Each structure stands twice: as structure tokens, then as C-alpha cells.
Amino acid sequence: MRGCADKVCPLALNTDVTNRIMDINSVEFYTIAFVVAMALIALLMGRSEKQPPSTYIIQLATAEADGDEEDTVRLEPTDDGRVCIRRTGLMLGPEETINLVFNIRDEQCHIVEKKGIKRRGSIGVPVTGEVTVKWLKPGHKYRIRYESQVTSTWAMLNYDTSSSQPTQATLNF
């Protein structure tokens, strides 16, 4: 048997490679260590899972206003942890309604005001509207975009559900 005398012995080569990989001073070791560290950091940080959006539709209870009022939206906390949304400056006919569409995802809330028509041809009168909702979680700070498709206006609000103070914004074009 000739052995490994005149050829490179695979066992010796294997031992040499193992020694080179385990060498702490080698560039390969630090490259592999860096890649593994970056992979671990990426796994730990990961993408935060966003909750799927929740959509709610509710009709605004309206009443005739005393006169022309400023176009505003006001959010007020109630004693039972709900939020009362008051809307002024609307013009509705007697057979028209206002529906609010809420899209809530995490601390983002998008409210769209849409007109519902029971019968066409009504004459508009000034009204105020109010609705109480329970979907805003206590202890959260929400960024709210309120859009009115009825009056083509919008407002941005920051609302803290832990605060006892109401938040009001004027709707702009």
C-alpha cells in the first residue's frame, strides 16, 4: 500500500482547514462572525407585526342647529371610557343622514364622513351631529384624520384617551 507519501493526504488537508477556520486571528473567522451577528440582530429586531385594520360604520345622530356654526369636530371623553364625537357646521336635508366610517390600525385612526340620502330633493338646514364610540382604547395616543366628503374639508387631531380634556379642530379645505 502506497499511503500518502507521494500525494497530499486528505486527512492532513482536512486538519489544516479545520485549524485555519478555528484560527481566531483569521479574516474568514471575523467575516463569518460578523454575518452571524448581523443575522441575529435582524431576527431580534424583525418587522413589528401591525394589527389588521378594524373598520366600523356608524350613523351620526343629528339635530337642528341654532344657526350657522363653524365647521368643527370635537372629541370628548366620557365617564365610561368612551369617546363622544361632536360635529358642527353641517347642512343636511330632512331626509339625509351622515355616516362615519372609522378605519383604525394601531394608533392611527382615519374617520371619513359620508352623506347618506334617504330621499333626493331635500332642502338643506344647518345641523349638529353627535356619536359616542367605544373603539378607541384607553391609555393610547391616536393620530386622527377626519375627512368630510359632505363638505370637502378635513382636519388632523392628536387625541390622548387618558386625558380628560376634549380635543377640537376646525375643518379646512
C-alpha angles and dihedrals in degrees: 000000000000099000122187099314099111098026135053106267112234090216092056091047090050092052091049092052091048091052092049094050092049092048104114092203095058124108091228092059093053092045092053092044091051093050092048091048092051091049091052092049090049091051093048095047095039124154113300111241110241118212116245112259119264117218124200130176120199134168118242112235105229133197131182113271127228091241142312107334131187117273100256143146120208128190116201128180117232128213093254095056097262127122123238114210115202121191125192134180099050126142114208137166120234092260098042128099137192121228124195118211113201121199109185125182119166105308094341117099124181116188119190120192114211132181119238117200122205094175131006125231099048122149114239123245127182113262141173122217136205137185133170118216133189099194098094107090119231116251095027131116111222130198103213128194111194115195126185114203087179096064099017091239135122143191137195120219138179109212126187111199091201092060120092092208121097120239121218134183135181115234115239135199 
